[in-house]
Amino acid sequence: MKGRSTNAAQRRFHDALCSLGCIACRRRGIRNTYCSVHHIDGRTKPWAHWLVLPLCGPHHQDDGTTGAIAVHPHKAQFEQMFGKQRDLLRMCLNMLAEQGVEVPEPARRAANGQWTRMVA
């Protein structure tokens, strides 16, 4: 898969995010810790690994078997049902902070659209 490699800080951030479980399931009142990282704006930009969401398989990519609204390929429906992706990321960052997890500054900047001066 093309894209930038993650560094150690980004991998720790991804692990922390995934510990929250799927944010879409959570918005529906379901605790689903079987999730992976979804890149909101692709995998090739310098901030790509900070601009991510924890999503379960059915909410990440539609395989046609679950009936779940997946961000791929139903982005508009997904955002209508669960909220804009960047808003969901800010929600996740707040949940991590409430749990006492230190949220990396690059993740906060990416969530707030301040990536123009950001380094990977």
N, C-alpha and C positions, 0 to 999 in steps of 0.2 A: 504494500500500500504506500503510495507516495505521500510525502510530507516530512516534516522535521522530526528528529528524534527528541524524546523527552529527556530532560535532565533530572537529577535526583530530587530537586525541590518540587518540580512538577509532578513527579511520580508520587511523592508524599502527599501533595495536594489532591491528586486524583484518588488516592486511597482514602483520604479524609472525606472527600465528597461522596465516594461510594459507600462509606460507612453510614451515611444518611439514608441510603436506599433510593429507589426510584422516586424522583420528585413528582412525576405525574401521578403515580400510584398514591403517593403521600397526599397530594391535593384531593384525592378521592377518598381519603381516610383509610387507606390500605398501607400496611408496612411491608414493603417488598425489598429485601436487601440483596436480591439477585440482580445486580445491575453492572453496567459498564459505562465508560465515558463517551458522551456524544459531543463532538466538536461543533459548536454553534456556527462558526464562520470558516469552516474548512481546516485543513491540517498544515498548510504551507506558510502562513503568515507568521511573523515573529511572535505574536501574542497567542497563537492558535491553542496552545496547550494550557493557557490560563482561562480561555473563554470556552468552558465546557460545562456540561450538565451530567448528573448521574441519572441514567435511564435504564429500565429493564428492556429486554429484547423486544417485546411487543410494542412498547412505546417508542423504541428507537427506529426499528425498520419493520415495515408491514410485510409479513410473509403470507398474508391471506388466510390465516387459520384461526386467529384469536378474536377478530372483530375490534381490537383496540385501535384507537386513533394514534398512529405513529407519526413522528416528526418527518420521517422519510417514507413515503412521498407526500404526506398530507400536512405540510407545515402550517398552512393557514387554518385548517381545522384544529390541529394540535394547539396552536396559539389561542384560538378562540375558546377552546375547552379548558386549557390549563394556564394560559397567560403567556405573554411575550417571553421569549427565551432568556433575554438579558434580565428581565424582572425575576424569572425563576432562579437564575444564577445569584442575583442579589439576595433572594430569599434563602438560598442554600448557604451563602456566606454568613448571613445573620444567624442561621441555625448553628453553624460551626462555631461562631464567636460565642453564642449563648452556652455552648458545651465547653467553653474554655480552650478551644482550638485556635491557635494563632493563624489568622488568615493572611497569606502572603500579599504584600502590597501590589505586586503585578496582577494578581487575581482581582483585587479591588479596582485597580485602574482599568483592567479589561472590561469588567462588569459595568463600569461607568463610562465606557467609550473613550477613555483617555490613552489610547494606544499609540498615538502618533510619535511620541518621544520614547516609547517603551523599548527596552531591550529584552531579548529572549532570556 
